Amino acid sequence: MEWSTGTVGRHAIAGIDAHPELELVGVWVSDPAKVGKDAGRLAGLDRDLGVLATDDADALLALAPDAIVHTAMTDDRVMEAIDDLTRFVKAGVDVVSSGPVILQFPYGVLPQELITPIEEAAVAGGASLHVNGIDPGFANDVLPLSMTSLSQSIDEVRCMEIADYSTYYQPVVMTQLFGFGQPMDFQAVLAAPGVLSLGWGSVVRQVAAGLGLTLDEPLVERVERVPADRDYSTVSVEIAEGTLAAMRFEIAGQVNGVDRVVLEHYTRTHPDQCPQWPRPDHGDGCYRIEVRGEPEMTVEFSHHGRDGDHNVSGMIVTAMRLVNSVPAVVAAKPGIVTALDMPLVTGRGLVTE
């Protein structure tokens, strides 16, 4: 079952349809205009799949699906989304979800009194919950931890996103979370102390857990905000000269005051901005992993859709990391399942003749 048909959900529907081990049995939508529409049309497949979208959550859960692929927007409704996911697993339905990202690895990020009800509901329902995607997700959990298996000694693990967000369509994220297009004194959500550690602290803590590190508390946040040198236009927001146009931030996990695990983002809204910042070796966006130690290692992971847009393919890889994880999550023991618990997930069955 697919929960939402937005920028990620539509690709998840296409992915479920393409996966030989999965069958789409239901689709939930929040937009009344989508109710009664065929899932194939909502996914842009130009064909019917024989599954009509509904906003009746009770009716969908009554179908007793094996799993839900949950891709609804959660950035602006974290607690409500946690309630939804808790309800699903308590009903005995395994869930893979793109958010809230804080649940990618909630330990040390959320207070235990918020984690326990989710775990207890999952155990009671005999179901598993896995939150993942690309970032937070594969690009900063499986990929860097796999690289560290080649290390003789490690000084620092740094996970970077370097991207142009000009074609990224998420107005709430762009204007309210980042504050792009807003005056420089606007209190954007991500600029508030502690928010970055909530949003991406799970990444830092999971890598640290995978390396057996006990981190200093709290995590260290560093932010650089850059105003527009001229007017810029993006698909989500118009950015006037002098308003926020680019942002760099770090969340560092330290041991004895030394950075050991770092999540770093370089976010531009036009490729010409901030020439002093790192750039992708290929395309307009990438994830770059650096493992500093013996030996020194760097991996750059870039992606783009067949139309060339890395923001579109970003939605696809997020969706497909979830869809392709469904069989493993269904097979997992009940509870919250993190990347540290998952077996190797592949694109089995997706090679077409």
C-alpha positions, 0 to 999 in steps of 0.5 A, a space after each residue: 500500500 502506498 501512503 501519499 502520491 506527492 513528489 516521492 509517492 508518485 515514484 514509489 507507486 511506479 516502483 511498486 508496480 515494477 517490483 516483481 515481489 510487490 502488489 499495490 493494493 491501496 493508495 491514500 491521498 490527502 488531496 480531495 481532488 485525487 480521491 477516486 483517481 487511478 494510482 497509475 494516472 497519479 503516478 504519471 504512468 499514463 495507464 491504469 493500475 486498477 487501484 483507486 486512491 482514497 482518503 479513508 485511512 480506516 478502509 485502507 487499514 481494513 484491507 490488512 496490507 502486508 506493508 505500507 510505503 509511507 511517503 507523506 510530507 512529515 517535516 511540518 507535522 512530525 508528531 502527527 506523523 509519528 502517531 500515524 506510523 505508530 497506528 500502522 504498526 500497532 495494526 500489524 502492518 510493516 512500514 517503510 517511511 521517508 519520515 520523520 527522518 528523526 526515526 532513521 536512528 532515534 536513539 540519543 535524538 528523541 527522549 526514550 519516552 517518545 521511542 518506547 510507545 512506538 516500539 511497544 506498538 510495533 511489538 504488540 502488532 508484530 510489525 516493523 518500522 524502517 525510516 530511510 531514503 537517501 539523506 538521511 538514508 543510504 548516502 549517509 548510513 549504508 554508504 559511509 559505513 560500508 566504506 569504513 570496512 576498508 579502513 585500517 584506522 579512522 580519524 573522521 567520517 564526513 558525509 556531504 551533500 553538495 547540491 543546487 536546489 533551484 529545481 527542488 519543488 518543496 515550497 515549505 521546505 525551501 521557504 520555511 525550513 531553510 528560509 530561502 527568499 526570506 530576509 536575512 534576519 528571518 528565523 528559519 526553522 533550520 537556523 534555530 539552535 538544536 533543530 539541525 541536530 534533530 533533523 540530521 543528528 540521527 545520521 551522526 549518531 548512527 554512524 557513530 554507533 556503527 563505529 562503536 563511538 561514544 560521542 560528546 554531548 551535545 552535537 556541535 552545529 555550525 551554520 553559514 548563511 549567504 545572501 543573494 548577490 542578485 535576483 534568482 528564480 527557483 521552482 519553489 520560491 523567488 529569491 530577491 537580491 539580499 535575501 537568503 540564497 545559499 546555506 552551509 551547515 554541519 552537525 559534528 559528533 565529537 569525541 573528547 572535543 575532536 570531530 569524528 563524524 560530521 554531516 555537512 550540507 552545501 545548499 545553493 539555489 543557483 550553480 553560480 553561487 558561492 564559488 568557494 564552496 565544494 562543487 560536484 565533480 559531475 552534474 549539479 548535485 552529489 553526495 561525497 563521503 570522506 573517510 580520513 585516516 589510513 587509508 584516505 578515501 573519498 567516494 562521490 555518489 551522483 545521480 540524475 534522472 533520464 531528463 538530467 534533473 538530479 532533484 527528480 532522481 533524488 525523489 526516485 532514489 528516496 522512493 526506491 530505497 524504501 520500496 526495495 527494502 519492503 521484503 527485508 522489513 517484512 522479514 525483520 523482527 518487530 520494532 524499529 529497524 535501522 540501517 544497522 539491522 538491515 541485510 543487504 538490500 538490492 534491486 532484485 528483479 528490476 533488470 528488464 530485458 
